């Protein structure tokens, strides 16, 4: 059994498909004093005796605790999607679509000049010479991809916030399609 998240001095983990929470250290019978203490306990427990979590005085996570947990999962998956995403640009191919790549293509636009071409690294790490119009098309595609990712994130955040029970929370599918 592996813990999923440490938040507000509480360990969140999955047990038989149910999110559980543990805020009392079973060894001391006192609340965890910090997230670091909870993390240390979770790490040691996961390594030495994974069953200790399910045998401890854990409780089913409250709806608010579950929402907090899902928001953490959403943030993590969103950050991964933003940093590792790609987008297809007509006539050019797949290009990296993260923030750093947007900055890079904006720099290449400044360096390219109106009549020249410049080497551009594709998603598969091959190089292509692109002209100014193609670089601008890449920039627009990356910006559009970013807007779409943020829109999806905000939609999922709203679904999590608006959920009234476990069934509605379980219906939230955190997937950015990468």
OpenMM code with the backbone's topology and positions (N, CA, C; nanometers):
from openmm import Vec3, app, unit

residues = "UNK UNK UNK UNK UNK UNK UNK UNK UNK UNK UNK UNK UNK UNK UNK UNK UNK UNK UNK UNK UNK UNK UNK UNK UNK UNK UNK UNK UNK UNK UNK UNK UNK UNK UNK UNK UNK UNK UNK UNK UNK UNK UNK UNK UNK UNK UNK UNK UNK UNK UNK UNK UNK UNK UNK UNK UNK UNK UNK UNK UNK UNK UNK UNK UNK UNK UNK UNK UNK UNK UNK UNK UNK UNK UNK UNK UNK UNK UNK UNK UNK UNK UNK UNK UNK UNK UNK UNK UNK UNK UNK UNK UNK UNK UNK UNK UNK UNK UNK UNK UNK UNK UNK UNK UNK UNK UNK UNK UNK UNK UNK UNK UNK UNK UNK UNK UNK UNK UNK UNK UNK UNK UNK UNK UNK UNK UNK UNK UNK UNK UNK UNK UNK UNK UNK UNK UNK UNK UNK UNK UNK UNK UNK UNK UNK UNK UNK UNK UNK UNK UNK UNK UNK UNK UNK UNK UNK UNK UNK UNK UNK UNK UNK UNK UNK UNK UNK UNK UNK UNK UNK UNK UNK UNK UNK UNK UNK UNK".split()
positions = [
    Vec3(0.0862, -0.1174, 0.0000),
    Vec3(0.0000, 0.0000, 0.0000),
    Vec3(0.0902, 0.1228, 0.0000),
    Vec3(0.0645, 0.2155, -0.0874),
    Vec3(0.1471, 0.3352, -0.1013),
    Vec3(0.0622, 0.4579, -0.0733),
    Vec3(0.1155, 0.5490, 0.0043),
    Vec3(0.0413, 0.6721, 0.0295),
    Vec3(0.0378, 0.7560, -0.0969),
    Vec3(-0.0626, 0.8409, -0.1094),
    Vec3(-0.0820, 0.9226, -0.2287),
    Vec3(-0.0390, 1.0676, -0.2065),
    Vec3(-0.0686, 1.1182, -0.0865),
    Vec3(-0.0411, 1.2598, -0.0627),
    Vec3(-0.0320, 1.2846, 0.0877),
    Vec3(0.0495, 1.3821, 0.1245),
    Vec3(0.0574, 1.4307, 0.2620),
    Vec3(0.0108, 1.5759, 0.2568),
    Vec3(-0.0916, 1.6081, 0.3360),
    Vec3(-0.1442, 1.7441, 0.3348),
    Vec3(-0.2069, 1.7736, 0.4705),
    Vec3(-0.1778, 1.8898, 0.5247),
    Vec3(-0.2337, 1.9326, 0.6533),
    Vec3(-0.2128, 1.8273, 0.7623),
    Vec3(-0.0887, 1.7757, 0.7710),
    Vec3(-0.0500, 1.6775, 0.8741),
    Vec3(-0.1314, 1.5491, 0.8659),
    Vec3(-0.1749, 1.5136, 0.7455),
    Vec3(-0.2565, 1.3949, 0.7232),
    Vec3(-0.2008, 1.3172, 0.6044),
    Vec3(-0.1979, 1.1841, 0.6196),
    Vec3(-0.1551, 1.0954, 0.5117),
    Vec3(-0.2810, 1.0471, 0.4393),
    Vec3(-0.2856, 1.0658, 0.3081),
    Vec3(-0.3957, 1.0144, 0.2267),
    Vec3(-0.3446, 0.8943, 0.1477),
    Vec3(-0.4220, 0.7870, 0.1484),
    Vec3(-0.3829, 0.6670, 0.0764),
    Vec3(-0.5082, 0.5918, 0.0314),
    Vec3(-0.4879, 0.5000, -0.0625),
    Vec3(-0.5975, 0.4186, -0.1136),
    Vec3(-0.5961, 0.2836, -0.0425),
    Vec3(-0.7123, 0.2386, -0.0001),
    Vec3(-0.7264, 0.1078, 0.0614),
    Vec3(-0.8521, 0.0426, 0.0049),
    Vec3(-0.8331, -0.0594, -0.0771),
    Vec3(-0.9444, -0.1303, -0.1421),
    Vec3(-1.0350, -0.0337, -0.2187),
    Vec3(-0.9741, 0.0576, -0.2936),
    Vec3(-1.0490, 0.1499, -0.3783),
    Vec3(-1.1106, 0.2679, -0.3061),
    Vec3(-1.0841, 0.2815, -0.1786),
    Vec3(-1.1421, 0.3898, -0.0998),
    Vec3(-1.0293, 0.4803, -0.0499),
    Vec3(-1.0479, 0.6110, -0.0596),
    Vec3(-0.9469, 0.7026, -0.0070),
    Vec3(-0.9597, 0.7081, 0.1438),
    Vec3(-0.8474, 0.6822, 0.2100),
    Vec3(-0.8435, 0.6862, 0.3563),
    Vec3(-0.7464, 0.7948, 0.3989),
    Vec3(-0.7608, 0.8364, 0.5244),
    Vec3(-0.6744, 0.9404, 0.5786),
    Vec3(-0.6277, 0.8982, 0.7173),
    Vec3(-0.5061, 0.9361, 0.7500),
    Vec3(-0.4491, 0.9051, 0.8802),
    Vec3(-0.3827, 1.0313, 0.9331),
    Vec3(-0.4333, 1.0849, 1.0449),
    Vec3(-0.3759, 1.2067, 1.1023),
    Vec3(-0.3165, 1.1828, 1.2413),
    Vec3(-0.3340, 1.0621, 1.2959),
    Vec3(-0.2790, 1.0256, 1.4261),
    Vec3(-0.1638, 0.9278, 1.4037),
    Vec3(-0.0496, 0.9536, 1.4638),
    Vec3(0.0638, 0.8634, 1.4535),
    Vec3(0.0350, 0.7419, 1.5415),
    Vec3(0.0188, 0.6222, 1.4830),
    Vec3(-0.0147, 0.5038, 1.5621),
    Vec3(0.0941, 0.4677, 1.6643),
    Vec3(0.2158, 0.5116, 1.6408),
    Vec3(0.3246, 0.4795, 1.7329),
    Vec3(0.3199, 0.5639, 1.8602),
    Vec3(0.2697, 0.6869, 1.8486),
    Vec3(0.2659, 0.7768, 1.9645),
    Vec3(0.1237, 0.8033, 2.0119),
    Vec3(0.0266, 0.7688, 1.9310),
    Vec3(-0.1148, 0.7955, 1.9581),
    Vec3(-0.1452, 0.9451, 1.9677),
    Vec3(-0.0632, 1.0261, 1.9018),
    Vec3(-0.0822, 1.1715, 1.8992),
    Vec3(-0.0895, 1.2171, 1.7535),
    Vec3(-0.1556, 1.3304, 1.7292),
    Vec3(-0.1596, 1.3823, 1.5912),
    Vec3(-0.0184, 1.4101, 1.5397),
    Vec3(-0.0014, 1.3927, 1.4102),
    Vec3(0.1270, 1.4291, 1.3501),
    Vec3(0.1499, 1.5771, 1.3754),
    Vec3(0.2717, 1.6147, 1.4100),
    Vec3(0.3011, 1.7540, 1.4429),
    Vec3(0.3302, 1.8379, 1.3191),
    Vec3(0.3601, 1.7721, 1.2075),
    Vec3(0.3922, 1.8451, 1.0844),
    Vec3(0.3735, 1.7526, 0.9650),
    Vec3(0.3718, 1.8119, 0.8467),
    Vec3(0.3674, 1.7313, 0.7243),
    Vec3(0.4936, 1.6462, 0.7129),
    Vec3(0.6068, 1.7000, 0.7601),
    Vec3(0.7326, 1.6246, 0.7551),
    Vec3(0.7248, 1.4979, 0.8403),
    Vec3(0.6675, 1.5090, 0.9608),
    Vec3(0.6531, 1.3915, 1.0463),
    Vec3(0.5610, 1.2889, 0.9791),
    Vec3(0.4504, 1.3348, 0.9216),
    Vec3(0.3579, 1.2445, 0.8523),
    Vec3(0.4277, 1.1788, 0.7335),
    Vec3(0.5052, 1.2569, 0.6594),
    Vec3(0.5781, 1.2028, 0.5436),
    Vec3(0.6766, 1.0960, 0.5894),
    Vec3(0.7510, 1.1245, 0.6953),
    Vec3(0.8491, 1.0287, 0.7461),
    Vec3(0.7799, 0.8981, 0.7863),
    Vec3(0.6692, 0.9093, 0.8595),
    Vec3(0.5946, 0.7897, 0.9007),
    Vec3(0.5460, 0.7125, 0.7770),
    Vec3(0.4895, 0.7845, 0.6787),
    Vec3(0.4372, 0.7193, 0.5572),
    Vec3(0.5481, 0.6497, 0.4799),
    Vec3(0.6636, 0.7139, 0.4683),
    Vec3(0.7763, 0.6543, 0.3966),
    Vec3(0.8235, 0.5263, 0.4656),
    Vec3(0.8443, 0.5345, 0.5964),
    Vec3(0.8923, 0.4185, 0.6712),
    Vec3(0.7880, 0.3067, 0.6680),
    Vec3(0.6621, 0.3420, 0.6869),
    Vec3(0.5546, 0.2427, 0.6872),
    Vec3(0.5442, 0.1743, 0.5518),
    Vec3(0.5514, 0.2514, 0.4452),
    Vec3(0.5412, 0.1945, 0.3102),
    Vec3(0.6554, 0.0975, 0.2837),
    Vec3(0.7743, 0.1307, 0.3359),
    Vec3(0.8923, 0.0463, 0.3133),
    Vec3(0.8911, -0.0786, 0.4008),
    Vec3(0.8635, -0.0611, 0.5302),
    Vec3(0.8811, -0.1705, 0.6253),
    Vec3(0.7561, -0.2558, 0.6465),
    Vec3(0.6409, -0.1922, 0.6574),
    Vec3(0.5190, -0.2659, 0.6894),
    Vec3(0.3988, -0.1985, 0.6256),
    Vec3(0.3755, -0.2225, 0.4976),
    Vec3(0.2667, -0.1530, 0.4284),
    Vec3(0.1291, -0.1782, 0.4883),
    Vec3(0.1103, -0.2897, 0.5574),
    Vec3(-0.0201, -0.3194, 0.6158),
    Vec3(-0.0495, -0.2333, 0.7383),
    Vec3(0.0536, -0.1707, 0.7952),
    Vec3(0.0340, -0.0893, 0.9142),
    Vec3(-0.0643, 0.0244, 0.8889),
    Vec3(-0.0623, 0.0805, 0.7705),
    Vec3(-0.1563, 0.1885, 0.7403),
    Vec3(-0.3007, 0.1394, 0.7503),
    Vec3(-0.3305, 0.0256, 0.6891),
    Vec3(-0.4689, -0.0210, 0.6905),
    Vec3(-0.5108, -0.0698, 0.8294),
    Vec3(-0.4148, -0.1076, 0.9141),
    Vec3(-0.4468, -0.1533, 1.0487),
    Vec3(-0.4530, -0.0378, 1.1478),
    Vec3(-0.4053, 0.0788, 1.1087),
    Vec3(-0.3989, 0.1941, 1.1979),
    Vec3(-0.5381, 0.2552, 1.2156),
    Vec3(-0.5454, 0.3522, 1.3029),
    Vec3(-0.6718, 0.4218, 1.3292),
    Vec3(-0.7002, 0.5233, 1.2198),
    Vec3(-0.7042, 0.4759, 1.0971),
    Vec3(-0.7334, 0.5665, 0.9868),
    Vec3(-0.8842, 0.5794, 0.9735),
    Vec3(-0.9237, 0.6739, 0.8942),
    Vec3(-1.0661, 0.6979, 0.8744),
    Vec3(-1.0892, 0.7286, 0.7278),
    Vec3(-1.2115, 0.7064, 0.6839),
    Vec3(-1.2446, 0.7405, 0.5467),
    Vec3(-1.2313, 0.8920, 0.5326),
    Vec3(-1.1630, 0.9338, 0.4303),
    Vec3(-1.1394, 1.0773, 0.4118),
    Vec3(-1.2729, 1.1500, 0.3965),
    Vec3(-1.2829, 1.2653, 0.4599),
    Vec3(-1.4041, 1.3456, 0.4464),
    Vec3(-1.4171, 1.3939, 0.3025),
    Vec3(-1.5339, 1.4416, 0.2681),
    Vec3(-1.5556, 1.4928, 0.1323),
    Vec3(-1.4590, 1.6080, 0.1048),
    Vec3(-1.4347, 1.6934, 0.2046),
    Vec3(-1.3413, 1.8049, 0.1857),
    Vec3(-1.1977, 1.7545, 0.1739),
    Vec3(-1.1641, 1.6531, 0.2535),
    Vec3(-1.0313, 1.5931, 0.2431),
    Vec3(-1.0105, 1.5284, 0.1076),
    Vec3(-1.1134, 1.4600, 0.0595),
    Vec3(-1.1074, 1.3952, -0.0719),
    Vec3(-1.0944, 1.4996, -0.1830),
    Vec3(-1.1655, 1.6113, -0.1687),
    Vec3(-1.1540, 1.7198, -0.2674),
    Vec3(-1.0119, 1.7741, -0.2690),
    Vec3(-0.9553, 1.7948, -0.1512),
    Vec3(-0.8173, 1.8436, -0.1429),
    Vec3(-0.7198, 1.7469, -0.2068),
    Vec3(-0.7414, 1.6195, -0.1825),
    Vec3(-0.6578, 1.5160, -0.2423),
    Vec3(-0.6683, 1.5208, -0.3947),
    Vec3(-0.7921, 1.5266, -0.4476),
    Vec3(-0.8107, 1.5302, -0.5933),
    Vec3(-0.7521, 1.6564, -0.6556),
    Vec3(-0.7614, 1.7687, -0.5849),
    Vec3(-0.7004, 1.8919, -0.6359),
    Vec3(-0.5493, 1.8760, -0.6461),
    Vec3(-0.4896, 1.8069, -0.5510),
    Vec3(-0.3457, 1.7795, -0.5571),
    Vec3(-0.3110, 1.6915, -0.6760),
    Vec3(-0.3917, 1.5885, -0.6999),
    Vec3(-0.3715, 1.5010, -0.8158),
    Vec3(-0.3860, 1.5823, -0.9438),
    Vec3(-0.4881, 1.6676, -0.9490),
    Vec3(-0.5116, 1.7514, -1.0663),
    Vec3(-0.3918, 1.8415, -1.0935),
    Vec3(-0.3421, 1.9068, -0.9913),
    Vec3(-0.2259, 1.9957, -1.0078),
    Vec3(-0.1059, 1.9185, -1.0598),
    Vec3(-0.0815, 1.8026, -1.0026),
    Vec3(0.0320, 1.7207, -1.0446),
    Vec3(0.0195, 1.6779, -1.1913),
    Vec3(-0.0974, 1.6276, -1.2288),
    Vec3(-0.1176, 1.5825, -1.3672),
    Vec3(-0.1167, 1.6999, -1.4646),
    Vec3(-0.1700, 1.8143, -1.4220),
    Vec3(-0.1681, 1.9328, -1.5072),
    Vec3(-0.0236, 1.9765, -1.5316),
    Vec3(0.0557, 1.9849, -1.4256),
    Vec3(0.1953, 2.0266, -1.4398),
    Vec3(0.2727, 1.9315, -1.5304),
    Vec3(0.2440, 1.8032, -1.5188),
    Vec3(0.3091, 1.7050, -1.6056),
    Vec3(0.2657, 1.7255, -1.7508),
    Vec3(0.1358, 1.7478, -1.7723),
    Vec3(0.0853, 1.7692, -1.9087),
    Vec3(0.1456, 1.8941, -1.9699),
    Vec3(0.1563, 2.0000, -1.8915),
    Vec3(0.2118, 2.1255, -1.9429),
    Vec3(0.3583, 2.1085, -1.9804),
    Vec3(0.4330, 2.0364, -1.8982),
    Vec3(0.5763, 2.0253, -1.9241),
    Vec3(0.6100, 1.9219, -2.0313),
    Vec3(0.5215, 1.8244, -2.0538),
    Vec3(0.5527, 1.7172, -2.1482),
    Vec3(0.4584, 1.7114, -2.2674),
    Vec3(0.3796, 1.8145, -2.2878),
    Vec3(0.2808, 1.8074, -2.3945),
    Vec3(0.3423, 1.8336, -2.5315),
    Vec3(0.2680, 1.7939, -2.6313),
    Vec3(0.3065, 1.8209, -2.7696),
    Vec3(0.1821, 1.8634, -2.8438),
    Vec3(0.2038, 1.9248, -2.9592),
    Vec3(0.0929, 1.9676, -3.0425),
    Vec3(0.1338, 1.9477, -3.1888),
    Vec3(0.0367, 1.9081, -3.2700),
    Vec3(0.0621, 1.8912, -3.4129),
    Vec3(0.0370, 2.0231, -3.4837),
    Vec3(0.1329, 2.0652, -3.5667),
    Vec3(0.1198, 2.1881, -3.6451),
    Vec3(0.1145, 2.1470, -3.7920),
    Vec3(0.0064, 2.1852, -3.8591),
    Vec3(-0.0134, 2.1502, -4.0009),
    Vec3(0.1087, 2.1863, -4.0848),
    Vec3(0.1529, 2.0910, -4.1654),
    Vec3(0.2637, 2.1146, -4.2567),
    Vec3(0.4006, 2.1127, -4.1891),
    Vec3(0.4035, 2.0990, -4.0575),
    Vec3(0.5311, 2.1004, -3.9849),
    Vec3(0.5503, 1.9693, -3.9081),
    Vec3(0.4495, 1.9300, -3.8303),
    Vec3(0.4579, 1.8063, -3.7522),
    Vec3(0.4382, 1.8331, -3.6041),
    Vec3(0.4729, 1.7340, -3.5219),
    Vec3(0.4591, 1.7451, -3.3769),
    Vec3(0.5720, 1.8295, -3.3192),
    Vec3(0.5324, 1.9244, -3.2324),
    Vec3(0.6310, 2.0084, -3.1632),
    Vec3(0.6005, 2.0050, -3.0133),
    Vec3(0.7047, 2.0247, -2.9333),
    Vec3(0.6862, 2.0361, -2.7886),
    Vec3(0.6003, 2.1584, -2.7606),
    Vec3(0.5151, 2.1482, -2.6554),
    Vec3(0.4199, 2.2567, -2.6329),
    Vec3(0.4241, 2.3147, -2.4919),
    Vec3(0.5280, 2.2933, -2.4173),
    Vec3(0.5369, 2.3504, -2.2835),
    Vec3(0.5744, 2.4974, -2.2866),
    Vec3(0.5728, 2.5582, -2.1686),
    Vec3(0.6024, 2.7013, -2.1551),
    Vec3(0.7423, 2.7333, -2.2062),
    Vec3(0.8402, 2.6499, -2.1703),
    Vec3(0.9775, 2.6760, -2.2147),
    Vec3(0.9874, 2.6752, -2.3668),
    Vec3(0.9100, 2.5878, -2.4309),
    Vec3(0.9133, 2.5795, -2.5771),
    Vec3(0.8500, 2.7027, -2.6409),
    Vec3(0.7497, 2.7583, -2.5746),
    Vec3(0.6903, 2.8832, -2.6227),
    Vec3(0.7943, 2.9955, -2.6168),
    Vec3(0.8658, 3.0024, -2.5070),
    Vec3(0.9721, 3.1040, -2.4947),
    Vec3(1.0773, 3.0823, -2.6029),
    Vec3(1.1145, 2.9561, -2.6248),
    Vec3(1.2154, 2.9261, -2.7267),
    Vec3(1.1703, 2.9690, -2.8663),
    Vec3(1.0459, 2.9367, -2.9029),
    Vec3(0.9998, 2.9715, -3.0373),
    Vec3(0.9865, 3.1229, -3.0523),
    Vec3(0.9498, 3.1923, -2.9450),
    Vec3(0.9430, 3.3392, -2.9516),
    Vec3(1.0820, 3.3983, -2.9760),
    Vec3(1.1823, 3.3376, -2.9154),
    Vec3(1.3203, 3.3815, -2.9384),
    Vec3(1.3614, 3.3550, -3.0831),
    Vec3(1.3258, 3.2375, -3.1332),
    Vec3(1.3595, 3.2047, -3.2724),
    Vec3(1.2906, 3.2993, -3.3703),
    Vec3(1.1693, 3.3406, -3.3389),
    Vec3(1.0984, 3.4371, -3.4240),
    Vec3(1.1781, 3.5680, -3.4302),
    Vec3(1.2267, 3.6122, -3.3166),
    Vec3(1.3066, 3.7355, -3.3122),
    Vec3(1.4370, 3.7218, -3.3902),
    Vec3(1.4962, 3.6035, -3.3889),
    Vec3(1.6252, 3.5824, -3.4541),
    Vec3(1.6151, 3.5487, -3.6025),
    Vec3(1.5020, 3.4991, -3.6455),
    Vec3(1.4874, 3.4455, -3.7804),
    Vec3(1.4980, 3.5514, -3.8897),
    Vec3(1.4354, 3.6624, -3.8710),
    Vec3(1.4318, 3.7609, -3.9790),
    Vec3(1.3212, 3.7280, -4.0773),
    Vec3(1.2862, 3.8242, -4.1610),
    Vec3(1.1711, 3.8087, -4.2500),
    Vec3(1.1946, 3.7151, -4.3673),
    Vec3(1.3150, 3.7009, -4.4133),
    Vec3(1.3356, 3.6218, -4.5342),
    Vec3(1.4182, 3.4952, -4.5125),
    Vec3(1.4629, 3.4701, -4.3923),
    Vec3(1.5476, 3.3541, -4.3687),
    Vec3(1.4745, 3.2373, -4.3061),
    Vec3(1.5496, 3.1345, -4.2784),
    Vec3(1.4996, 3.0196, -4.2039),
    Vec3(1.5948, 2.9951, -4.0879),
    Vec3(1.5471, 2.9192, -3.9938),
    Vec3(1.6284, 2.8878, -3.8767),
    Vec3(1.5995, 2.7441, -3.8346),
    Vec3(1.7003, 2.6764, -3.7808),
    Vec3(1.6839, 2.5376, -3.7371),
    Vec3(1.5900, 2.5325, -3.6159),
    Vec3(1.4978, 2.4382, -3.6219),
    Vec3(1.3997, 2.4220, -3.5149),
    Vec3(1.3972, 2.2753, -3.4743),
    Vec3(1.4025, 2.2487, -3.3455),
    Vec3(1.4019, 2.1118, -3.2935),
    Vec3(1.2581, 2.0655, -3.2744),
    Vec3(1.2248, 1.9540, -3.3376),
    Vec3(1.0904, 1.8979, -3.3333),
    Vec3(1.0711, 1.8132, -3.2067),
    Vec3(0.9485, 1.7673, -3.1836),
    Vec3(0.9158, 1.6850, -3.0678),
    Vec3(1.0003, 1.5576, -3.0637),
    Vec3(1.0266, 1.4987, -3.1791),
    Vec3(1.1050, 1.3742, -3.1854),
    Vec3(1.2556, 1.4000, -3.1900),
    Vec3(1.2958, 1.5246, -3.1636),
    Vec3(1.4362, 1.5686, -3.1585),
    Vec3(1.5054, 1.5748, -3.2942),
    Vec3(1.4291, 1.5671, -3.4030),
    Vec3(1.4882, 1.5927, -3.5336),
    Vec3(1.4847, 1.7442, -3.5557),
    Vec3(1.5620, 1.7914, -3.6510),
    Vec3(1.5642, 1.9351, -3.6806),
    Vec3(1.4990, 1.9618, -3.8154),
    Vec3(1.4325, 2.0762, -3.8244),
    Vec3(1.3752, 2.1252, -3.9498),
    Vec3(1.4088, 2.2726, -3.9597),
    Vec3(1.4311, 2.3182, -4.0799),
    Vec3(1.4477, 2.4616, -4.1013),
    Vec3(1.3101, 2.5217, -4.1239),
    Vec3(1.2753, 2.6185, -4.0400),
    Vec3(1.1451, 2.6834, -4.0500),
    Vec3(1.1630, 2.8310, -4.0814),
    Vec3(1.0676, 2.8835, -4.1592),
    Vec3(1.0701, 3.0272, -4.1874),
    Vec3(0.9843, 3.1010, -4.0850),
    Vec3(0.9790, 3.2317, -4.0969),
    Vec3(0.9090, 3.3145, -3.9990),
    Vec3(0.7607, 3.2775, -3.9871),
    Vec3(0.6936, 3.2554, -4.0993),
    Vec3(0.5512, 3.2202, -4.0961),
    Vec3(0.5297, 3.0866, -4.0251),
    Vec3(0.6171, 2.9914, -4.0497),
    Vec3(0.6054, 2.8609, -3.9842),
    Vec3(0.6304, 2.8729, -3.8330),
    Vec3(0.7289, 2.9529, -3.7955),
    Vec3(0.7567, 2.9741, -3.6522),
    Vec3(0.6370, 3.0389, -3.5831),
    Vec3(0.5735, 3.1331, -3.6516),
    Vec3(0.4541, 3.1971, -3.5940),
    Vec3(0.3395, 3.0967, -3.5805),
    Vec3(0.3294, 3.0049, -3.6768),
    Vec3(0.2271, 2.9007, -3.6681),
    Vec3(0.2541, 2.8085, -3.5483),
    Vec3(0.3802, 2.7777, -3.5237),
    Vec3(0.4188, 2.6962, -3.4087),
    Vec3(0.3836, 2.7705, -3.2792),
    Vec3(0.4157, 2.8985, -3.2738),
    Vec3(0.3853, 2.9797, -3.1554),
    Vec3(0.2352, 2.9788, -3.1265),
    Vec3(0.1550, 3.0004, -3.2279),
    Vec3(0.0091, 3.0019, -3.2112),
    Vec3(-0.0420, 2.8657, -3.1640),
    Vec3(0.0124, 2.7592, -3.2206),
    Vec3(-0.0303, 2.6243, -3.1820),
    Vec3(0.0034, 2.5965, -3.0346),
    Vec3(0.1223, 2.6368, -2.9905),
    Vec3(0.1617, 2.6165, -2.8509),
    Vec3(0.0719, 2.6991, -2.7583),
    Vec3(0.0449, 2.8232, -2.7957),
    Vec3(-0.0427, 2.9082, -2.7142),
    Vec3(-0.1835, 2.8487, -2.7049),
    Vec3(-0.2356, 2.7993, -2.8156),
    Vec3(-0.3684, 2.7391, -2.8177),
    Vec3(-0.3722, 2.6139, -2.7310),
    Vec3(-0.2680, 2.5318, -2.7405),
    Vec3(-0.2599, 2.4115, -2.6575),
    Vec3(-0.2612, 2.4501, -2.5098),
    Vec3(-0.1850, 2.5521, -2.4717),
    Vec3(-0.1817, 2.5987, -2.3331),
    Vec3(-0.3180, 2.6453, -2.2856),
    Vec3(-0.3865, 2.7209, -2.3688),
    Vec3(-0.5213, 2.7686, -2.3341),
    Vec3(-0.6149, 2.6495, -2.3132),
    Vec3(-0.6054, 2.5507, -2.4015),
    Vec3(-0.6907, 2.4323, -2.3888),
    Vec3(-0.6609, 2.3534, -2.2610),
    Vec3(-0.5321, 2.3411, -2.2253),
    Vec3(-0.4960, 2.2706, -2.1026),
    Vec3(-0.5497, 2.3437, -1.9799),
    Vec3(-0.5341, 2.4762, -1.9781),
    Vec3(-0.5862, 2.5531, -1.8644),
    Vec3(-0.7382, 2.5437, -1.8575),
    Vec3(-0.8041, 2.5499, -1.9704),
    Vec3(-0.9497, 2.5394, -1.9727),
    Vec3(-0.9945, 2.4059, -1.9136),
    Vec3(-0.9280, 2.2986, -1.9528),
    Vec3(-0.9597, 2.1652, -1.9006),
    Vec3(-0.9343, 2.1605, -1.7502),
    Vec3(-0.8230, 2.2192, -1.7039),
    Vec3(-0.7910, 2.2217, -1.5611),
    Vec3(-0.9003, 2.2948, -1.4835),
    Vec3(-0.9412, 2.4091, -1.5316),
    Vec3(-1.0437, 2.4882, -1.4622),
    Vec3(-1.1774, 2.4146, -1.4591),
    Vec3(-1.2101, 2.3447, -1.5671),
    Vec3(-1.3330, 2.2650, -1.5723),
    Vec3(-1.3282, 2.1545, -1.4666),
    Vec3(-1.2153, 2.0857, -1.4561),
    Vec3(-1.2016, 1.9788, -1.3572),
    Vec3(-1.2020, 2.0341, -1.2145),
    Vec3(-1.1388, 2.1493, -1.1930),
    Vec3(-1.1421, 2.2129, -1.0604),
    Vec3(-1.2862, 2.2424, -1.0187),
    Vec3(-1.3631, 2.2935, -1.1121),
    Vec3(-1.5031, 2.3259, -1.0825),
    Vec3(-1.5821, 2.1996, -1.0503),
    Vec3(-1.5591, 2.0930, -1.1250),
    Vec3(-1.6280, 1.9670, -1.0982),
    Vec3(-1.5947, 1.9164, -0.9579),
    Vec3(-1.4684, 1.9282, -0.9193),
    Vec3(-1.4263, 1.8847, -0.7855),
    Vec3(-1.4938, 1.9714, -0.6799),
    Vec3(-1.4867, 2.1018, -0.6973),
    Vec3(-1.5472, 2.1942, -0.6000),
    Vec3(-1.6975, 2.1733, -0.5859),
    Vec3(-1.7651, 2.1507, -0.6983),
    Vec3(-1.9114, 2.1387, -0.6979),
    Vec3(-1.9615, 2.0018, -0.6528),
    Vec3(-1.8722, 1.9029, -0.6445),
    Vec3(-1.9140, 1.7678, -0.6074),
    Vec3(-1.9743, 1.7684, -0.4670),
    Vec3(-2.0857, 1.6998, -0.4539),
    Vec3(-2.1573, 1.6970, -0.3259),
    Vec3(-2.1347, 1.5669, -0.2488),
    Vec3(-2.0850, 1.4635, -0.3194),
    Vec3(-2.0639, 1.3356, -0.2519),
    Vec3(-1.9537, 1.2558, -0.3226),
    Vec3(-1.9244, 1.1403, -0.2667),
    Vec3(-1.8180, 1.0533, -0.3178),
    Vec3(-1.8453, 1.0098, -0.4621),
    Vec3(-1.9701, 0.9832, -0.4958),
    Vec3(-2.0068, 0.9392, -0.6309),
    Vec3(-1.9696, 1.0466, -0.7330),
    Vec3(-2.0021, 1.1718, -0.7031),
    Vec3(-1.9686, 1.2811, -0.7954),
    Vec3(-1.8175, 1.3002, -0.8043),
    Vec3(-1.7470, 1.2824, -0.6932),
    Vec3(-1.6007, 1.2938, -0.6975),
    Vec3(-1.5398, 1.1803, -0.7793),
    Vec3(-1.5932, 1.0600, -0.7653),
    Vec3(-1.5414, 0.9461, -0.8419),
    Vec3(-1.5658, 0.9634, -0.9914),
    Vec3(-1.6632, 1.0451, -1.0289),
    Vec3(-1.6938, 1.0687, -1.1699),
    Vec3(-1.5944, 1.1652, -1.2350),
    Vec3(-1.5134, 1.2338, -1.1541),
    Vec3(-1.4149, 1.3291, -1.2089),
    Vec3(-1.2993, 1.2494, -1.2671),
    Vec3(-1.2822, 1.2594, -1.3973),
    Vec3(-1.1743, 1.1879, -1.4667),
    Vec3(-1.0622, 1.2872, -1.4981),
    Vec3(-0.9555, 1.2798, -1.4229),
    Vec3(-0.8437, 1.3730, -1.4412),
    Vec3(-0.7524, 1.3172, -1.5490),
    Vec3(-0.7756, 1.3646, -1.6710),
    Vec3(-0.7009, 1.3158, -1.7872),
    Vec3(-0.6840, 1.4308, -1.8845),
    Vec3(-0.5605, 1.4576, -1.9205),
    Vec3(-0.5328, 1.5661, -2.0146),
    Vec3(-0.5030, 1.5140, -2.1547),
    Vec3(-0.5244, 1.3853, -2.1764),
    Vec3(-0.5169, 1.3291, -2.3117),
    Vec3(-0.3797, 1.3283, -2.3736),
    Vec3(-0.2777, 1.3254, -2.2941),
    Vec3(-0.1419, 1.3214, -2.3501),
    Vec3(-0.0932, 1.1791, -2.3576),
] * unit.nanometer
topology = app.Topology()
chain = topology.addChain("A")
for resn in residues:
    res = topology.addResidue(resn, chain)
    for name in ("N", "CA", "C"):
        topology.addAtom(name, app.Element.getBySymbol(name[0]), res)
